[in-house]
């Protein structure tokens, strides 16, 4: 255990890196705990076309790398590993990373949320090559193609309607015999002529060579196997916020997202939050980055008030 840090930022996706840049430029000497999922959801995509400043598109990994270098240039320090324990009950805050314990006057939690996947082996091979968990991010790549959306909640309904702007056809694959989405969202989907629905159906395998070329489907009621030609699979079965280390330590809602006040403040003075770990609605790299900036500015204001 060394000196007491000014700010520790937990997470190194767009939210954490943006916070680190702002903190470093103002000489707060932030420490960033990168985590095992360093870079966040951006690393699960290939070309990003909707991040401002890159008219020709940019690799998700390149955005992360550039942000990391920019924060490091101004003095941000990076620590690899995951937070295994945190104590927010007294000052300074205590953050344990592996066997190392850090103390800090403030903390910004930007650990993000992880997409839930189907859990089949073939899925892993095609992430970024026709398998996506973000229709808003990758919908334009489905232009003129036949796609499926896996899921039955509001996100699946929203994604399906959105994808009809680009795709030739959209088929929703749902394992149950009815959707769990809200009635209004179901009605929008069921009245859309470009959307078909396969109930009682699961994806057994994703087919293709370099890119997705089809799926093998199984009817859970009859066990009948069929194959379907598609060029894109959008997985819309939800997200899990990366907050397991915070249970009992900070206010979480029923799904595990951090409860934020005024977007980035928590009920614990000096503890702030940024990005998808508290944002269940937008889940975009640019909105996460903006939240990281807001959290950094709140940290600055906190020091102006207390020191």
C-alpha positions in Angstrom: 0.0 0.0 0.0 1.5 3.3 -1.1 0.4 6.9 -1.2 -3.3 7.9 -1.2 -4.3 8.6 -4.8 -6.5 11.5 -6.0 -8.7 9.3 -8.2 -8.9 5.7 -9.2 -10.8 4.9 -12.3 -12.1 1.3 -12.5 -12.6 0.3 -16.1 -10.8 1.1 -19.4 -13.5 1.4 -22.0 -14.5 4.7 -23.6 -16.0 6.0 -20.2 -12.9 5.1 -18.1 -10.4 6.4 -20.7 -12.3 9.7 -21.3 -12.4 10.2 -17.5 -8.7 9.4 -17.3 -7.8 11.9 -20.1 -9.6 14.7 -18.4 -8.2 13.9 -15.0 -4.7 13.5 -16.3 -4.7 16.8 -18.2 -5.6 18.6 -15.0 -2.7 16.9 -13.2 -4.8 14.7 -10.9 -2.6 11.8 -11.7 -5.4 9.2 -12.1 -4.8 5.5 -11.7 -6.8 3.4 -14.2 -7.6 -0.2 -13.3 -7.9 -1.8 -16.7 -9.6 -5.0 -15.8 -9.7 -8.3 -17.7 -12.2 -6.8 -20.2 -9.9 -3.9 -21.0 -11.3 -1.7 -23.8 -14.9 -2.7 -23.2 -17.5 -3.6 -25.9 -15.6 -1.7 -28.6 -13.2 -4.6 -28.9 -16.1 -6.9 -29.9 -16.7 -5.0 -33.1 -14.6 -4.4 -36.2 -15.2 -1.3 -38.1 -17.0 1.5 -36.2 -18.7 4.0 -38.5 -20.7 6.1 -36.0 -17.9 7.4 -33.7 -17.4 11.2 -34.4 -14.2 12.2 -36.1 -13.7 9.1 -38.3 -15.6 9.6 -41.6 -14.1 6.5 -43.2 -14.8 4.3 -40.1 -12.2 3.0 -37.6 -11.5 -0.2 -35.9 -13.0 -0.4 -32.4 -9.6 -1.6 -31.1 -8.0 1.5 -32.7 -10.3 3.9 -30.9 -9.4 2.2 -27.6 -5.7 2.3 -28.4 -5.7 6.0 -29.3 -7.7 6.9 -26.2 -5.3 4.9 -24.0 -2.3 6.6 -25.5 -3.8 10.0 -25.2 -4.6 9.5 -21.5 -1.2 8.0 -20.8 0.5 11.0 -22.6 -0.9 13.3 -20.0 0.1 11.2 -17.0 -2.6 8.5 -16.4 -1.2 5.4 -14.9 -2.6 2.0 -15.8 -2.9 -1.1 -13.6 -3.8 -4.4 -15.1 -6.1 -6.8 -13.3 -9.6 -6.8 -11.9 -10.9 -5.2 -8.7 -11.5 -8.0 -6.3 -12.8 -6.0 -3.4 -13.7 -2.4 -2.6 -14.4 -0.5 0.6 -16.5 2.6 0.2 -17.6 2.8 3.8 -14.7 5.1 5.0 -12.1 7.5 3.7 -9.9 7.1 1.9 -11.6 4.5 -0.3 -9.8 1.1 -0.4 -9.6 -0.7 -3.7 -8.0 -4.2 -3.9 -6.6 -5.3 -7.3 -5.3 -8.9 -6.9 -3.0 -8.8 -3.9 -2.4 -5.1 -4.2 -4.4 -2.6 -2.2 -4.8 1.0 -3.2 -6.3 4.0 -1.4 -7.9 6.9 -3.1 -9.8 10.1 -2.2 -12.3 9.6 -5.1 -13.3 6.8 -7.4 -15.0 6.6 -10.8 -16.6 3.3 -11.6 -16.7 2.6 -15.3 -16.7 -1.2 -15.6 -19.4 -1.3 -18.3 -21.8 -4.1 -19.0 -21.2 -7.4 -20.8 -23.5 -8.6 -23.6 -25.1 -11.9 -22.9 -24.4 -14.4 -25.7 -26.0 -17.6 -26.8 -23.1 -19.7 -25.4 -22.6 -21.9 -28.5 -19.1 -22.6 -29.8 -19.6 -21.3 -33.3 -20.8 -18.0 -32.0 -17.3 -17.0 -30.8 -15.8 -17.5 -34.2 -18.1 -15.0 -35.9 -18.2 -12.1 -33.4 -17.3 -9.1 -35.5 -17.8 -11.2 -38.6 -21.6 -11.3 -38.9 -22.5 -11.9 -35.2 -23.2 -8.7 -33.2 -24.8 -7.7 -29.9 -25.5 -4.2 -31.0 -27.9 -3.5 -33.8 -27.5 0.3 -33.5 -23.7 -0.1 -33.9 -23.7 -2.6 -36.8 -27.1 -2.3 -38.4 -25.8 -0.5 -41.5 -23.5 -3.5 -42.3 -26.7 -5.6 -42.7 -27.9 -3.5 -45.7 -29.6 -5.7 -48.2 -29.0 -8.8 -46.2 -31.2 -11.4 -44.5 -30.7 -11.3 -40.8 -32.0 -12.9 -37.6 -32.5 -11.4 -34.2 -32.3 -13.7 -31.2 -34.4 -12.7 -28.2 -37.9 -11.9 -27.1 -37.7 -8.8 -24.9 -38.0 -5.1 -25.7 -34.4 -4.9 -26.9 -35.1 -7.6 -29.5 -38.2 -5.8 -30.6 -36.4 -2.5 -30.9 -33.5 -4.0 -32.8 -35.8 -5.8 -35.2 -37.7 -2.7 -36.1 -34.5 -0.7 -36.4 -32.9 -3.3 -38.7 -35.8 -3.2 -41.2 -34.4 0.1 -42.4 -31.4 -1.7 -43.8 -31.9 -5.5 -44.0 -33.7 -7.3 -46.8 -35.5 -9.4 -44.2 -35.6 -9.8 -40.4 -36.5 -13.0 -38.6 -36.9 -13.1 -34.9 -35.9 -16.4 -33.3 -37.3 -16.9 -29.8 -37.1 -19.9 -27.6 -40.5 -19.5 -26.0 -44.0 -19.6 -27.5 -44.6 -15.9 -26.7 -42.6 -12.7 -26.3 -41.9 -11.2 -22.9 -41.6 -7.7 -24.5 -44.1 -5.0 -23.7 -47.4 -5.2 -25.7 -46.8 -2.0 -27.6 -43.4 -3.3 -28.8 -44.8 -6.6 -29.8 -47.5 -4.9 -31.8 -45.0 -2.9 -33.7 -43.1 -6.0 -34.6 -46.0 -8.2 -35.5 -47.5 -5.5 -37.8 -44.2 -5.0 -39.7 -44.3 -6.9 -43.0 -40.5 -7.2 -43.2 -40.4 -9.1 -39.9 -41.0 -12.8 -39.5 -41.1 -14.7 -36.2 -40.0 -18.2 -35.3 -41.3 -19.2 -31.8 -40.1 -22.2 -29.8 -36.8 -22.0 -31.7 -33.2 -21.8 -30.7 -29.9 -21.4 -32.7 -28.0 -24.6 -32.6 -25.1 -23.5 -34.7 -23.9 -20.6 -36.8 -22.7 -21.6 -40.2 -20.2 -20.0 -42.6 -16.5 -19.7 -43.5 -14.9 -16.3 -43.1 -18.3 -14.7 -42.4 -21.8 -15.8 -41.3 -23.6 -17.7 -44.1 -26.4 -19.3 -42.3 -27.8 -20.8 -39.1 -28.9 -24.3 -37.9 -32.1 -23.9 -35.9 -33.9 -26.4 -33.6 -37.6 -26.3 -32.8 -37.6 -27.0 -29.0 -41.1 -28.5 -29.2 -40.4 -31.0 -31.9 -36.6 -31.2 -31.9 -36.7 -30.7 -35.7 -33.5 -29.2 -37.2 -33.6 -26.8 -40.1 -31.0 -24.6 -41.8 -31.6 -21.0 -42.8 -29.5 -18.8 -45.1 -28.7 -15.5 -43.3 -25.7 -13.2 -43.4 -26.1 -11.6 -40.0 -27.0 -12.8 -36.5 -27.9 -10.1 -33.9 -28.0 -11.4 -30.3 -30.5 -9.4 -28.2 -30.8 -11.4 -25.0 -29.7 -8.7 -22.7 -26.7 -7.3 -20.8 -25.1 -8.0 -17.5 -23.6 -4.9 -15.7 -20.1 -5.7 -14.4 -20.9 -4.9 -10.8 -20.5 -8.2 -8.9 -17.7 -6.7 -6.8 -20.1 -3.9 -5.7 -22.9 -6.0 -4.2 -23.6 -4.7 -0.7 -21.1 -1.9 -1.2 -23.1 0.5 -3.5 -26.7 1.1 -4.5 -27.6 -1.3 -7.4 -31.0 -1.7 -9.0 -32.7 -5.1 -9.5 -30.7 -5.9 -12.6 -27.4 -4.9 -11.0 -26.9 -1.5 -12.6 -25.4 1.2 -10.4 -28.1 3.7 -9.3 -26.8 7.2 -10.4 -28.0 10.6 -9.3 -27.7 13.4 -11.8 -26.2 10.9 -14.3 -22.8 10.3 -12.7 -23.0 10.9 -8.9 -23.8 8.1 -6.5 -25.2 8.4 -3.0 -21.6 8.0 -1.6 -19.8 11.3 -1.7 -16.7 11.1 -3.8 -17.8 8.0 -5.7 -18.9 8.5 -9.3 -20.1 6.3 -12.1 -19.8 6.5 -15.9 -20.9 4.6 -18.9 -22.8 1.3 -19.4 -22.5 0.2 -15.9 -25.3 2.6 -15.0 -26.7 3.3 -18.5 -29.1 0.6 -19.6 -30.7 2.7 -22.4 -28.1 4.1 -24.8 -25.1 1.8 -24.6 -23.0 3.6 -27.2 -19.3 4.3 -27.1 -19.8 8.0 -27.6 -22.4 8.3 -24.8 -20.1 6.3 -22.5 -17.2 8.7 -23.3 -19.4 11.7 -22.6 -20.4 10.2 -19.2 -16.7 9.7 -18.4 -16.0 13.4 -19.1 -19.0 14.3 -16.8 -17.7 12.1 -14.0 -14.2 13.7 -14.3 -15.7 17.2 -14.1 -17.7 16.1 -11.0 -14.4 14.9 -9.4 -12.8 18.2 -10.1 -15.8 20.0 -8.6 -15.6 17.7 -5.6 -12.0 18.6 -4.9 -12.8 22.3 -5.3 -15.4 21.9 -2.7 -13.6 19.8 -0.2 -9.9 20.9 -0.4 
